[in-house]
Amino acid sequence: MHEVVVIGGGVTGIQASLDLANHGIIVHLVECQPSIGGHMSQLDKTFPTNDCSMCILSPKMVDVIRHPNIRVYTLSEIERVDGSEGDFRVIIRKNPRYIHEDQCNGCGDCIQVCPVEVYNEFDAGVGTRRAIYKPNQQSVPDLVVKDPVHCVECGLCYDACLLDAVKKKDEPAFFEVHADSIIIATGYSVFDPGVKKQLRYLEFPDVITTLELERMMNASGPTGGQIRRFSDGKKPKRVVFIQCVGSRDMSINRPWCSCVCCMASIKNAILIKEKSPDTDVTICYMDIRAYGKGYEEFLERAEAAGIQFLRGIPGEVSGDKGNMSLIVEDSETGELKDLKPELVVLAVGISPSLQAGEIAEKLGISRDTSGFFKSLDEKTGIVETSRPGIYIAGTAVAPKDIPDCVAVAGAAAMRSFIRSIRD
C-alpha cells in the first residue's frame, strides 16, 4: 500500500489529503494544533461571494477525520526524516493532550468548571479560553485539550468528567511512518504590526488587525458578531482600514505583496456596511489588487455600498487613545486629509510559517530569501523542491488566497500520487 505524509492541516493540507485518499493512497496528516482547519477556520466569510467560511471548510474537515485512508495526528510535529524518494522514514512526535482520546466525547463538562481564563489564540486574543478547552465549537477531532502551562491542578475537571478522560500526567508518543513522498502545507503566520511602532498597535486599544476583526465579526466569535471598540465597548461610527501593513515595505525587508489583504479588507468593509449602514468606512491603500475571478466586480460592489477608497497610506496613528488622528495625503488629488477614526484596522501581511525554518532543516530543503519554501522551478515545478519526493503547496510556497491554495494542493497531491504509483 502506498503512503504519503502531509504536514499541515489547513485547507491546503486537507484538500491534498482528500485528493490522495480518494485515489487509494494512505495519508498521514500531521497538524501541530489541537484541531485541523488552519487559518480558514478563523474567518467569518470568504471573498468574493461572502459565503460562510466554515460552511465550506467543516464538511471537508469531517471528511478527513472519517476517511478510511487518512490518519490524523493533531498536536504533532515531524521529529525526523530519513531515507529518500519512494522510501522516506518519518518519525512523528505526538505531543501530550492530557486526554484519553478514545474516552473523551467532547462534551465540554470539564471546560465549564475550569476557573482559569487565559489568552485565546484561536480568537486572536479578542476572547479568552480556559486552561482545558476546545479551540472552537467545530474542532476536528472533537476533543478537549489541557494546557499544562496554565493549569493550576485544582482537580475540578477530573471530578466533572464522568468518563475519566482527563489525564493528570501525559507523555509524548512517537510514530514511525514509511512514505513514498511528503507534502508540506504548513501555511503562514501573520505579520506582527508591533514592528511598525508608529501605528500604535497594542498601545491604542482601538488599533486592531484584520484577524482580530474577523473574530469579532464572526457570529460564533467572542462578541457574537458585534463590532465593538476595545476601549469602551461601543460601536465605532468611523472605521479606517490601512493596507499593506507588513507587505510591499522595503524598510522592514518585506518586498512581497501578501495577495489577500486588499480583498479581505473590501470584504470586511462590505460586511460592516451590511451590519451598520450608518458607519463611515474608508480604505487607505497603495494599489487595489483585485486580480481574481469576480474580484473587480466585488470592488465595484464595495464602491456602490458607499465605502470610500483613499489612495494614500498614513504615516502614523497620532492623537491619544480616545481621540485618534490619521493624516494622509490623497495621492490622486494631492490633498491632505485628517481622518478621525474610532477604529483602525491594520491589514497585516502574510509571513512564512513560524515552523518553516525548522521543517526546512529537518527535511533538507531550501527556502527563498523571503523565508517561504523554494520551488524547484517557479514556472514548471512550483510544487517541487530541491529534494526529490518532497512537495510544497499553498501559502508554504508564497502568499495565496483560498482558491489558489486548493488548486495548488491538488497539483501537489497529483505529483505525489504519480510518484507513489510510478514504481
N, C-alpha and C positions, 0 to 999 in steps of 0.2 A: 504494500500500500504506500502510495506517495504522500509525503508530508511536507508542510510549509509552515514556517514561523512568521507571524505578523506582529510587529512591535508597534503598539499604539492602538487604542480602542475608540478613537474618534470616528467621525463619519467616513473618513478615508479608510481607516483600518477595518471598519465594519463592512464597507462595500467590497473591499478587496477580499475579505474573509468569506463573505456570502458568494461572491463570484467563483472563488476557488472551490468552496464546499459544494456548490451546485454542480460542479464538474467532477465530483467524486474524490477530491483531494482532502486529506485530513489536515485541518488548520489548527494551529496552536496560537491563540490570540492573547498577547501579553499586554496588560494595561497596568500602569503604576498607581492609578487612582482606585478608590473603593468601588467605583461603578464605571462602566463603559459609557460612551456618549460624547466625551470631549467638550469642546467649547460650544458646539452647536446646541447641546442640551441646556446651555445657559441663556440662549437667545429667546426673545419673545416672538418675533415674526421674521420671515425671510423676504428679501427683496428679489425681484420686483413685484411679486404677486401678493405680498403681505400674508402668505399662508402661515399658519401656526408652525413654529419650528419643531416642537415635539410631536405634532401630529404627523410629520414626515418621518422623524427620527425614531420615535418609540416603536413602531412596528418592526423596523429593521433591528433595533436592539433586542426585541423579543425573539425575532427570527434567529439571531445569533445564538442566544442562550439556549434555544430549543433545538437547534440544528444538530442532527446526529454526527455530523462530520466536524463540528467545531468544539474545541476545548478552550474554555475561557479561564485565564489566570488573572484575577484582579489583585491589586496591591502587590504587583510583581514587577520584576526587572530582570534584565539579562545579566547574568553573573559572568559568563564566559562563552566564547565561541571558538571552537577548534574545527579543523578539517577544511574541506574545500567544496567547490560547486558539486552538487549531487550527493554530498555526504558531509553535511555540517553536523557537528556535535554541539548542541546548545544547552547550556546549564541555566535553568530558570530559578531565580530565587523568589519565593512567595513569602512576603513579609507578614508578621503576625496581625491578625484581625481581632484576636481575643474573643472570638466567637466560634462555637461549634457550627460550622456551616451546614452540616447535614441535619441539625436540630432547629436552627433559627428559622422562623417563618415570616420575619419582617413585621411583626405586629406593632412594634413600637412601644410596648408597655414599659420597657426599660428606659426609653427616652423621656417618657412623661415624668418619671420620678427623679431623674438626674438633676442635681441642684447647681451644676456648673455650666455657665454660659461663656462661650469664647467666640472669637472671630470666625465667621463662616466663609471659607474660601469659595464655595460654590456661589454664594451671593455677593462675591467681590467685596465683602465687608459691610455691605448695606444692612445685612441682618446678622444674627448670631445663631450658633448651634450649641448643642450640649456636648459633654465630654464623651457620651455614647450617642451615636447619631446615624442617620442615613443622609447622604449628600442631597437628595431630593426625593420627592414622593414617587417618582418613576424610575428609581435606581434599578439597574440591572447589573448583577443579581440583586434580588430584593432581600438584602441582608443589612443588618446594622454593623457598625464598626466602633470599637472602643479606642479612644485616643489616650494612649498611656502617658503622654506628656502632661495632659491637663486633668486626668482622672485623679481624684483625691481618695479613692478607695473607701468611700462611705459605705459601700455594701448594699445600697438601695436597689441597684439594678439586678443583683443576684437574687434578692428576695422577690422582685417584681416579675422575673422571668419564670413562668410556670413550667417551661421546657428545660430548665437548667442549661441554657445555651450559652450563657456568658462565662467566659474563662477568666480565672484570676491570673493565670500565667500562660504564656504562649511563646513559641519559638519559631524562627523561620523554617520553611520547608524548601527542599531543593528537588527539582525535577530535571531529568536528562532526556532530551529530545533529539532524534536524528532526523534532519530535514534535508530535502533536496535543495531548497532555496529559502531566502529570508527577505521579507518586505519591511522596510522601515517607513512607518506612518506616524511619526511621533508628534506631528502637529507643530504648534507655535506657542510662544509666550507673548504677552502684550508689553509694550514699551512702558517703562516707569516714568511718568511725566514729572516726577520729583527732580529728575535731572535738569529740567528746564525751570530753574528757580523763579524766574520772572513770571511764571504762570500761577504761582501761589498754590499749587496743588498741596493738599493736606494742611496748608496754612490758612486758607479761606475755606470754610466748610461747604460753601456753595459752588466750589470748583470741583467738578467730578469728571470721571472718564465715561466713555461710551459704554463700557461693560457694566459699570455701576448703574448707568441709566437703563440699560437692558434689564437688569434685575429689578429695578424699581418699576419699570413699565409692565413687567410680566405679572399676569393675574395670579400666578402661584408664587410670586415672589414675596419678600418681606413686607412690602407696603400694599399688597393686594392690587397692584396695577396702578396705584395713585402716584403721581409725580409730586414730590414734596421737597422743599428746601431743608437741608440738614440743620441749618441754623435755627429755624423757628417752626418747622413743620408745616409751613404754609405753602399753598400752591403758587409757583412762580408766574408772574404776569409777562415777563420778558426773558426769553431763553436765547443764548447765543452759542452756536457751535463754532469751535476753532479747529480747522482742518490741519492735516499734515503735522501733527504733534509726534515727533519721532520718525517722520518719513521725509524724504527729499530734503534732508538737513545736513549739509556738509560740516556745519560747525560741531556736530557731535558724531561725525563719521557714519552717517546713515543716509547714503545717497539714493536708496531704493524707494520706489512707491509701494505702499502696502496694499494696494489693489482694491480693498473692500471699503475703505474709510468713507469715500465720497457717497457711495450708495447706502451705506449703513446710516450715515447722518441724515441723508434725504429721507430714508425710510422712517427713522425715529422722529424727524421733524413732521412728517405727514401724520404719524400716529399721535403726536402731541396735539396737532391741529384737530384731528378727529375727536380726541378726548375733550379738548378745550379750545373751541374755535376762537375765543377771545384772546388767547395767548399770542403774543408777538414773538415770532421765531425768525432768527437771522442766522445764515450760514456764511462764515468768513472763510474764503478759500483762495488758493493759488490758481488751480485749474480744476474744473469738474471733469472727472474721467468716467464718463458713462459709456463704457465700451461694449457691453454685453447685449444679448438679445432682450429687447424690451426695456433697456436701461434709459435710453434717451426719452422714451415715452413716459417713464417713471419720473424723470426730471421735469418734464413738461407738466405732469400732474401736480408736482410739488409747487411749481410756479403758479399754477391755476388755483391752488389752495391758499395762496397769499403768503407763502414762505418767501422771505427776502434773501437774495443771494448777493453778497458784497465781496467783490474781488479785491482782497487785501487781507493780510494776516496781522493781527495786533502784535505789537512788540512786547507788551506785558499786561498783566492784570493789576490795576492800581486801585487806589482808594482804600477802603477798610472792609472788614468782614461783613458789615451790614449795608455797605454802600459802594459797590464795585463800579469800576470805570474801565472802559476799553477804548483807547484812542487808536483809530485805524484809518489809513488812507485808502480811499476808493481809487484803485489804480486805473479805472476806466474813465473817471472824471477828474482825478487829482484832488478831490475834496476830502478834507479831514473830518472825520465823524467821531463823536464821543458817544459810544453806546453805554447804556446804563443797565446792564443785565442783572436780573435777580438770580439767574442760574447760568453758569458757564459749563459747557460740555466739551471736553478735550477729546478729539478724535485720535486716540492713541494708535500708533502703528504696530505692525506685526514684526516680532523678533523671532529668531531661531528658538527652538525648544531649549529649556534650561538643561535638559539631559543630552543635548546634541553632541557636545564635546566628548562626554564620557562614552556615549554609544559609538561615536566615530572611532575612538581609540580602541574600544573592545572589539569592534568588527573590522578594524584595519582599513577604513575607507576615508576618503578625503572630504573636506569642507571647503567652500569658496571663501573669499575674503570677507563676505558679509556674515559668515557663520552658518549658513544653510548648507545642507549636504550637496556635494558637487556631482552633477550629472556627467556621465562619460562623454556625451556629445549633446549639446543643447538643441541640436536640430533633429538628429536621428536616434539619439539614445537618451532621451530625457529621463527615463525611469531606471536606467542602468548606472552602476557605479564602477569605480576602478577595480573592484573585486568581483570577479565573475560569480553569478548566483545570488548576489545581494542587490536588491532593487529598492528604489525610493519613490515615494508618492505623496501627493497633497502638499500641505504647507511645510513639510520637511524639506522640500526642494526649493520653494520660493513662495511668497505671498500669493494666495489664490482665493477665489470665492468658492462657495459650496458646490455649484455645478461643475466647476473645473476640478475640484478635489475628487468628486465622484468619477469624472471621466478619466482622470489620471490613475485613480485607484483601479479602474477596470483595465487600463493599459498595463499596469504593473502586475496585476493578477494574471493576465493572459501571457505575459512574458514568463512569469513564474510557472504557469501551467505547462507551457510549451517546454520549458526547461525540465519539468518533472517527468513528462511522458516521452521525452526525446530518446531516452535510453531504453 
